[in-house]
Amino acid sequence: MNSIFSDIPNFSTWNIVQAVHKGWSKDKKYYIKTIDGKELLLRMADISQHDKKKWEFESVDKFDHIDCLMSRPIEFGICNKGQSVYSLFTWIAGEDANQVIPTLSAKEQYRLGVRAGEILREMHEIPAENNPIPWSETYNLKINKYITNYKACGIYLKGADTIINYVESNRYLLEKRSESIQHGDYHVGNMIVTKDGELGIIDFNRLSYGDPWEEFNRITWDASLSGLFASGRINGYFNNDVPDSFFKLMALYIASNQLSSIHWAIPFGQEDVDIMLARAGDVLDWYDEFQTYVPSWYVANYGEKA
């Protein structure tokens, strides 16, 4: 295995190299510890991904102004005799947030959610690069693809007609939305909690541009773990002044994401398909079959009620 790393500068200083198997990314990931005790994250991808991975690496550098714990870019290059591209990041030590949060007090769950929202708000201060195509056009094409793929995938989702009807009747909400940089997969599965109770953000391999509020389409993972964490994330993002229009758009993004997730999960196997079907069922419950656009788990002004 060492031969695939030998082209990387300072490889000779690596004392420990361990494969990391968590997540759905196609990247190969490794935990690195150097002779002098530095901990690093190495990501490798096929050379055909060079331009995309270079953009991701350089984009993470735009978060340098954010005072929080996150994987920071160190070095980018080509390795494995020209067959692979690599990115080196700082390693964030801690436990997976989705393991830690359920063990915490309600107050701590909410506090970490608030922090997650504050960090995300700072990320979204970075505007998108100039894009001549309006967001409404971009996302409506996604919706069309999601619906088409769901109908063709052969898997039945109870309540799909209700979800599709809600999406179709609320497409107008996409008009005149601004765009910013996006983490692309912002939820508890890509966060860690340190021994000191600090929240850290990891895995930036789905960076993109789009409506910043679309970033809440995966808050379903947070809410299924802790409604207080998910509520804190929303309240922290908006500094406890959440506009009604946000909930309407979040419901649209969550609804359309349920349709896309079924088709997306198929290559990963039946277990993941079942997880996505169950999550879609949760979403229908939270939104009372989309008779409301504020999810049942949401708690406003928790600090005042606690």
Phi, psi and chi 1 to 4 in degrees:
 res  aa     phi    psi   chi1   chi2   chi3   chi4
   1 MET       -  -31.7 -179.4 -174.8  -73.1      -
   2 ASN   -56.3  -27.6  -73.0   -8.1      -      -
   3 SER   -63.3  -27.6   61.7      -      -      -
   4 ILE   -74.9  -17.4   67.8  174.1      -      -
   5 PHE  -101.9  -12.1  -53.7  129.6      -      -
   6 SER   -61.7  -23.7   58.5      -      -      -
   7 ASP   -78.7   -9.7  -61.2  -20.8      -      -
   8 ILE   -83.2  125.5  -59.4  175.3      -      -
   9 PRO   -54.5  141.8  -25.7   34.7      -      -
  10 ASN    69.0   13.4  -61.5  -43.9      -      -
  11 PHE   -56.4  -32.9  162.6   65.4      -      -
  12 SER   -64.9  -15.6   60.3      -      -      -
  13 THR   -91.4   -1.8   67.4      -      -      -
  14 TRP   -79.2  125.8  -63.6   -1.8      -      -
  15 ASN   -98.1  -34.6 -168.8   37.8      -      -
  16 ILE  -130.9  132.8  -62.3  173.7      -      -
  17 VAL  -132.4  114.8  179.4      -      -      -
  18 GLN  -127.3  131.5  -64.9  175.8  -17.9      -
  19 ALA   -67.9  142.7      -      -      -      -
  20 VAL  -112.7  122.0  177.8      -      -      -
  21 HIS  -107.1    2.1  -61.0  -66.9      -      -
  22 LYS   -74.1  150.7  -63.8  176.2 -177.9  177.6
  23 GLY    93.4  170.1      -      -      -      -
  24 TRP  -103.3    1.5  -76.1  -73.2      -      -
  25 SER   -64.3  146.8  169.7      -      -      -
  26 LYS   -80.6  -10.8  -66.6 -179.3 -179.5  179.1
  27 ASP   -62.7  147.1  -69.9   -1.0      -      -
  28 LYS   -88.6  130.4  -68.1 -179.1  179.0  179.1
  29 LYS  -120.9  144.0  -62.5 -178.1  -72.6 -174.4
  30 TYR  -140.8  139.7  -59.1   90.1      -      -
  31 TYR   -87.5  129.4  164.5   78.5      -      -
  32 ILE  -120.1  135.7  -51.4  -66.6      -      -
  33 LYS  -127.1  126.2 -170.0  168.7 -173.5  178.1
  34 THR   -86.4  168.7   63.8      -      -      -
  35 ILE   -57.3  -36.3  -65.8  171.5      -      -
  36 ASP   -89.9   13.2   59.1   -1.9      -      -
  37 GLY    92.7    2.0      -      -      -      -
  38 LYS   -73.4  140.2  -69.1 -179.0 -179.5  177.3
  39 GLU  -109.2  132.1  -65.0  179.1  -64.0      -
  40 LEU  -132.8  158.2  -51.4  170.5      -      -
  41 LEU  -113.9  124.2  169.8   66.4      -      -
  42 LEU  -107.8  128.0  171.3   68.1      -      -
  43 ARG  -117.1  135.7  -57.7 -173.6   73.7  107.0
  44 MET  -129.2  143.3  -67.5  179.0   61.6      -
  45 ALA  -142.4  166.4      -      -      -      -
  46 ASP   -63.1  148.1 -173.3   81.0      -      -
  47 ILE   -58.7  -24.4 -168.6   64.2      -      -
  48 SER   -63.9  -17.3   62.4      -      -      -
  49 GLN   -93.8   11.3  -61.3  -66.7  -54.3      -
  50 HIS   -52.0  -55.1  178.3  -83.2      -      -
  51 ASP   -64.5  -40.2  -68.8   -9.8      -      -
  52 LYS   -64.6  -46.2  178.7  178.1 -176.9  -65.9
  53 LYS   -68.3  -33.5  -66.1  -59.5  176.1 -178.7
  54 LYS   -65.8  -41.8 -173.7  171.6 -173.1  -70.3
  55 TRP   -63.9  -43.6  179.1   83.6      -      -
  56 GLU   -58.8  -47.6  -74.1  175.6    5.6      -
  57 PHE   -59.9  -47.3 -178.1   84.7      -      -
  58 GLU   -68.9  -31.9  -67.7  173.5  -13.2      -
  59 SER   -69.2  -36.6  -66.2      -      -      -
  60 VAL   -60.1  -30.9  174.9      -      -      -
  61 ASP   -63.1  -22.0 -146.1   24.6      -      -
  62 LYS   -68.6  -15.5  -65.1  179.6  180.0  179.9
  63 PHE   -88.8   10.2  -62.2  138.0      -      -
  64 ASP   -59.3  -27.2 -170.3   53.4      -      -
  65 HIS   -76.8  -12.5   69.9  -71.3      -      -
  66 ILE   -85.3  121.9  -58.1  176.7      -      -
  67 ASP   -86.8   80.7 -176.5   17.1      -      -
  68 CYS  -153.4  169.8   81.8      -      -      -
  69 LEU   -83.0  116.7 -163.6   61.9      -      -
  70 MET  -155.6  159.5   66.0  169.8   62.4      -
  71 SER   -63.2  122.6  -62.8      -      -      -
  72 ARG  -106.2  140.0  -56.7  -70.8 -178.4  177.0
  73 PRO   -70.8  138.4   25.5  -32.9      -      -
  74 ILE  -116.9  -50.8  -62.3  173.2      -      -
  75 GLU  -156.0  144.2 -175.4  175.9  -71.3      -
  76 PHE  -132.3  143.6  175.7   87.0      -      -
  77 GLY  -178.8 -168.6      -      -      -      -
  78 ILE  -112.3  139.9  -64.6  171.7      -      -
  79 CYS  -144.8 -170.6   64.5      -      -      -
  80 ASN    57.0   45.1 -167.2   18.6      -      -
  81 LYS    55.4   40.5  -62.1 -179.6  173.7   58.7
  82 GLY    81.9    3.4      -      -      -      -
  83 GLN   -90.7  -17.1  -62.0  178.9   68.4      -
  84 SER  -133.5  158.8  -57.2      -      -      -
  85 VAL  -116.2  141.8   58.6      -      -      -
  86 TYR  -126.3  153.2   74.0   89.3      -      -
  87 SER  -132.9  129.1  -55.9      -      -      -
  88 LEU  -106.9  131.9  -94.6  177.0      -      -
  89 PHE  -129.2  162.9  -63.5   89.7      -      -
  90 THR   -67.9  147.7   56.2      -      -      -
  91 TRP   -92.6  133.1  177.1  -91.7      -      -
  92 ILE  -101.6  113.9  -54.1  -58.9      -      -
  93 ALA   -82.3  132.3      -      -      -      -
  94 GLY   164.5 -177.3      -      -      -      -
  95 GLU  -102.1  153.1  -64.7 -175.0   60.3      -
  96 ASP   -57.6  130.9  -66.4  -14.1      -      -
  97 ALA   -60.3  -34.7      -      -      -      -
  98 ASN   -71.2  -12.6   53.4   12.9      -      -
  99 GLN   -92.3  -33.9  -62.1  -65.0  -40.6      -
 100 VAL   -81.7  -45.9  175.3      -      -      -
 101 ILE   -54.5  -44.0  -71.6  172.3      -      -
 102 PRO   -62.9  -18.4  -22.0   34.0      -      -
 103 THR   -88.0   -6.5   70.2      -      -      -
 104 LEU   -91.4  164.2  -58.1  176.1      -      -
 105 SER   -67.4  161.0   67.0      -      -      -
 106 ALA   -57.5  -40.6      -      -      -      -
 107 LYS   -62.0  -42.1 -177.7  178.5  178.8 -178.8
 108 GLU   -70.9  -37.7  -81.8  -62.8  -71.3      -
 109 GLN   -59.3  -44.9  -69.7 -178.4   29.3      -
 110 TYR   -66.6  -42.1 -175.2   78.3      -      -
 111 ARG   -59.8  -44.4  179.9 -172.8   68.4   81.5
 112 LEU   -66.6  -35.1  -73.0  175.7      -      -
 113 GLY   -62.7  -43.2      -      -      -      -
 114 VAL   -58.9  -43.6  169.4      -      -      -
 115 ARG   -63.5  -40.1 -176.1   61.6 -177.6  136.7
 116 ALA   -60.3  -39.6      -      -      -      -
 117 GLY   -68.3  -39.2      -      -      -      -
 118 GLU   -64.7  -43.4  -68.5  170.4  -16.3      -
 119 ILE   -62.9  -43.3  -65.6  169.1      -      -
 120 LEU   -63.1  -39.9 -174.1   61.1      -      -
 121 ARG   -59.6  -40.7 -178.0  179.8   67.1 -135.8
 122 GLU   -67.3  -37.5  -70.2 -167.7   72.3      -
 123 MET   -59.3  -41.6  -71.9 -175.4 -176.5      -
 124 HIS   -75.7   -2.8  -69.9  166.7      -      -
 125 GLU   -72.2  -14.4  -68.9  173.1   -2.7      -
 126 ILE   -85.8  112.9  -58.9  169.9      -      -
 127 PRO   -70.5  157.5   26.8  -33.7      -      -
 128 ALA   -71.5  155.9      -      -      -      -
 129 GLU   -65.7  155.6  -63.9  172.2   -6.2      -
 130 ASN   -54.9  126.9  -69.5  -29.0      -      -
 131 ASN  -132.4  115.1 -175.6   -2.1      -      -
 132 PRO   -70.0  -14.0   26.6  -34.5      -      -
 133 ILE   -92.5  121.3  -56.7  173.8      -      -
 134 PRO   -60.3  149.0  -18.9   30.1      -      -
 135 TRP   -57.8  -39.0  173.1 -112.2      -      -
 136 SER   -58.9  -38.9   57.7      -      -      -
 137 GLU   -69.5  -43.4 -175.6  175.4  -24.8      -
 138 THR   -61.0  -48.2  -62.0      -      -      -
 139 TYR   -77.8  -30.7 -160.7   79.4      -      -
 140 ASN   -63.6  -34.0  -88.4  -51.4      -      -
 141 LEU   -65.7  -37.6  -73.2  173.1      -      -
 142 LYS   -62.5  -44.8  -75.2 -172.7  178.6 -177.7
 143 ILE   -58.9  -45.3  -71.7  175.1      -      -
 144 ASN   -57.4  -43.1  -65.5  -17.0      -      -
 145 LYS   -66.7  -42.1 -178.3  179.6   70.6  173.7
 146 TYR   -59.7  -46.2  -66.4  162.4      -      -
 147 ILE   -66.7  -43.7  -66.8  173.9      -      -
 148 THR   -62.2  -46.5  -62.3      -      -      -
 149 ASN   -64.6  -39.7  -73.5  -12.5      -      -
 150 TYR   -63.0  -47.4  164.8   70.5      -      -
 151 LYS   -64.4  -26.5  -70.3 -178.6  175.3  179.2
 152 ALA   -92.3  -10.2      -      -      -      -
 153 CYS   -79.7  -17.1   76.9      -      -      -
 154 GLY    82.8    6.8      -      -      -      -
 155 ILE  -108.2  129.5  -63.9  174.2      -      -
 156 TYR   -88.6  126.1  173.2   69.0      -      -
 157 LEU  -110.3  113.8  167.2   61.9      -      -
 158 LYS   -61.8  126.8 -176.0  179.5  178.8 -179.2
 159 GLY    91.7    4.7      -      -      -      -
 160 ALA   -59.6  -40.2      -      -      -      -
 161 ASP   -61.8  -39.4  -70.9  -15.9      -      -
 162 THR   -63.6  -43.9  -61.2      -      -      -
 163 ILE   -63.3  -46.6  -66.2  173.2      -      -
 164 ILE   -62.5  -42.0  -69.0  171.8      -      -
 165 ASN   -61.9  -40.1  -71.7  -20.6      -      -
 166 TYR   -65.0  -44.5 -177.5   83.8      -      -
 167 VAL   -61.6  -47.5  169.8      -      -      -
 168 GLU   -61.0  -38.3  -67.6  -72.2   11.6      -
 169 SER   -82.2   -4.6   61.4      -      -      -
 170 ASN  -123.2   15.5  -74.4  -80.9      -      -
 171 ARG   -59.0  -28.8  -73.0 -180.0 -174.6 -108.9
 172 TYR   -60.5  -22.2   71.7   93.9      -      -
 173 LEU   -65.9  -16.7  -63.9  170.7      -      -
 174 LEU   -79.9   -9.6  -60.6  166.4      -      -
 175 GLU   -68.4  138.7  -63.5  -65.5  -27.2      -
 176 LYS    58.7   36.2  -61.9 -179.8 -179.9  179.0
 177 ARG   -88.4  138.0  -67.0  -64.5  -56.6  159.7
 178 SER   -78.3  166.7   61.4      -      -      -
 179 GLU  -128.1  150.9  -63.6 -176.6   48.3      -
 180 SER  -143.0  179.7   71.8      -      -      -
 181 ILE   -70.7  150.7 -160.3  166.1      -      -
 182 GLN  -128.6  141.8  -65.2  178.7  -33.3      -
 183 HIS   -61.4  -40.6  176.0  -80.7      -      -
 184 GLY    97.2  -19.3      -      -      -      -
 185 ASP  -155.8   55.1 -160.4   17.5      -      -
 186 TYR   -88.3  104.0 -160.4   80.0      -      -
 187 HIS  -164.9  176.5   60.1   81.4      -      -
 188 VAL   -57.6  -26.1  -73.7      -      -      -
 189 GLY   -67.3  -16.3      -      -      -      -
 190 ASN  -118.2   35.0  -72.1  -38.3      -      -
 191 MET  -134.5  153.9  -60.0  175.7 -171.4      -
 192 ILE  -129.0  161.5   60.8   96.2      -      -
 193 VAL  -125.1  126.4  179.0      -      -      -
 194 THR   -79.4  171.4   69.1      -      -      -
 195 LYS   -61.0  -26.9  -68.6 -179.5  179.5  178.4
 196 ASP   -88.2    4.2  -63.5  -31.9      -      -
 197 GLY    81.6   21.5      -      -      -      -
 198 GLU   -92.8  141.7 -175.6  177.7   -3.6      -
 199 LEU   -88.8  134.8 -170.2   74.1      -      -
 200 GLY  -123.2  149.9      -      -      -      -
 201 ILE  -114.0  133.1  -49.6  -59.9      -      -
 202 ILE  -132.8  178.5   58.9  175.1      -      -
 203 ASP    55.7   85.9  -77.1   -1.8      -      -
 204 PHE  -104.8   24.4  -65.7   86.7      -      -
 205 ASN   -80.0    1.3   63.2  -64.3      -      -
 206 ARG  -116.0   24.4  -72.5 -167.1  173.3   93.6
 207 LEU   -52.9  141.7  -81.9  169.8      -      -
 208 SER  -160.0 -171.7   59.8      -      -      -
 209 TYR  -122.1  149.1  -70.6  121.2      -      -
 210 GLY   169.3 -174.0      -      -      -      -
 211 ASP   -59.1  122.6  176.6    1.4      -      -
 212 PRO   -57.6  -30.3   15.7  -28.8      -      -
 213 TRP   -72.9  -18.1  -68.3    0.7      -      -
 214 GLU   -63.0  -24.1 -174.2 -155.5    6.8      -
 215 GLU   -60.5  -12.5 -162.0   88.9  -88.8      -
 216 PHE   -91.3    6.4  -72.7   83.7      -      -
 217 ASN   -68.6  -19.2   64.4   -7.9      -      -
 218 ARG  -104.6   12.5  -71.2  172.7  172.1   80.5
 219 ILE   -66.0  -10.7 -159.1  172.0      -      -
 220 THR   -59.4  -34.9   52.3      -      -      -
 221 TRP   -66.0  -38.4  -64.1   99.0      -      -
 222 ASP   -66.6  -47.5  -56.9  -15.3      -      -
 223 ALA   -65.6  -34.7      -      -      -      -
 224 SER   -68.5  -23.0   65.8      -      -      -
 225 LEU   -90.1  -44.7 -166.1   71.1      -      -
 226 SER  -159.0  111.9  166.4      -      -      -
 227 GLY   -62.1  -31.4      -      -      -      -
 228 LEU   -70.2  -40.5  -76.4  175.8      -      -
 229 PHE   -61.5  -46.4  178.1   87.5      -      -
 230 ALA   -63.0  -41.4      -      -      -      -
 231 SER   -63.9  -43.1  -61.7      -      -      -
 232 GLY   -61.2  -37.5      -      -      -      -
 233 ARG   -61.4  -43.1  178.4  178.3  155.5 -173.2
 234 ILE   -67.6  -48.4  -67.0  171.1      -      -
 235 ASN   -66.6  -35.9  -63.9  -22.1      -      -
 236 GLY   -67.8  -37.6      -      -      -      -
 237 TYR   -62.9  -41.2 -175.5   88.7      -      -
 238 PHE  -100.9    9.6  -70.5  101.3      -      -
 239 ASN    52.2   44.8 -163.3   22.8      -      -
 240 ASN    63.1   24.4  -68.6  -46.2      -      -
 241 ASP  -132.6   72.4 -172.9   17.0      -      -
 242 VAL   -85.6  120.5 -172.0      -      -      -
 243 PRO   -72.4  146.4   25.2  -32.2      -      -
 244 ASP   -60.5  -33.4 -169.3   61.9      -      -
 245 SER   -63.7  -27.2   57.0      -      -      -
 246 PHE   -62.9  -47.1  164.4   77.0      -      -
 247 PHE   -62.0  -35.6  -73.8  109.7      -      -
 248 LYS   -65.9  -43.3  -66.5  179.0  178.9  178.6
 249 LEU   -71.6  -39.0 -104.7  176.6      -      -
 250 MET   -60.3  -40.4 -176.1  175.7   75.3      -
 251 ALA   -62.6  -39.1      -      -      -      -
 252 LEU   -63.8  -46.9  171.5   63.6      -      -
 253 TYR   -66.3  -39.2  -71.7  134.0      -      -
 254 ILE   -66.9  -41.7  -73.0  176.5      -      -
 255 ALA   -61.5  -48.8      -      -      -      -
 256 SER   -66.7  -31.7   59.1      -      -      -
 257 ASN   -68.0  -28.4 -155.3   48.8      -      -
 258 GLN   -65.4  -39.3  -58.0  -40.8  -62.9      -
 259 LEU   -66.2  -43.4  -62.4  171.5      -      -
 260 SER   -68.9  -32.0   69.4      -      -      -
 261 SER   -67.5  -29.6   66.7      -      -      -
 262 ILE   -65.2  -50.8  -54.0  -56.9      -      -
 263 HIS   -64.4  -39.6  177.6  -94.2      -      -
 264 TRP   -61.9  -37.0  170.5   86.4      -      -
 265 ALA   -74.9  -20.8      -      -      -      -
 266 ILE   -52.9  -47.3  -67.9  174.0      -      -
 267 PRO   -63.8  -19.5  -20.8   32.8      -      -
 268 PHE   -87.7   -9.5  -63.2   98.9      -      -
 269 GLY   111.4  168.3      -      -      -      -
 270 GLN   -61.9  -35.1 -171.2   60.7   45.0      -
 271 GLU   -59.7  -44.3 -177.7  178.6   -7.5      -
 272 ASP   -71.0  -35.0  -74.6  -48.1      -      -
 273 VAL   -60.4  -44.6  170.2      -      -      -
 274 ASP   -62.7  -38.4  -69.2  -18.4      -      -
 275 ILE   -61.0  -44.7  -70.5  171.6      -      -
 276 MET   -68.6  -36.2  -63.8  -53.5  174.8      -
 277 LEU   -64.3  -41.9  -71.8  171.0      -      -
 278 ALA   -64.9  -40.0      -      -      -      -
 279 ARG   -65.2  -40.1 -177.2   54.9   38.1   77.5
 280 ALA   -62.7  -35.9      -      -      -      -
 281 GLY   -64.3  -40.8      -      -      -      -
 282 ASP   -59.7  -45.2  -68.3  -20.0      -      -
 283 VAL   -59.6  -44.3  167.2      -      -      -
 284 LEU   -60.8  -37.7  -75.2  163.9      -      -
 285 ASP   -67.6  -45.6  -70.9  -18.9      -      -
 286 TRP   -59.6  -34.7  -65.6  -23.7      -      -
 287 TYR  -102.2   13.3  -75.7   98.9      -      -
 288 ASP    48.6   55.8 -170.8   21.1      -      -
 289 GLU    55.9   32.3  -53.8  -72.2  -36.0      -
 290 PHE    61.3   33.7  -77.2   98.6      -      -
 291 GLN   -84.2  -12.5  -64.3  -58.4  -57.9      -
 292 THR  -134.6  160.6 -179.1      -      -      -
 293 TYR  -113.8    5.3   53.1   81.1      -      -
 294 VAL  -109.8  119.1  178.6      -      -      -
 295 PRO   -66.0  150.1   24.9  -34.4      -      -
 296 SER   -65.0  -24.3   58.9      -      -      -
 297 TRP   -79.3  -12.6   47.5 -101.9      -      -
 298 TYR   -70.5  132.5  174.9   68.3      -      -
 299 VAL  -123.0  121.0  178.0      -      -      -
 300 ALA   -92.2  147.2      -      -      -      -
 301 ASN    53.8   44.9  -55.4  -45.6      -      -
 302 TYR   -59.2  -39.6  173.1   74.4      -      -
 303 GLY   -58.7  -33.6      -      -      -      -
 304 GLU   -76.4  -25.2  -62.8  175.4   10.0      -
 305 LYS   -91.8  -21.7  -63.1  177.5 -179.5  179.5
 306 ALA   -71.8      -      -      -      -      -
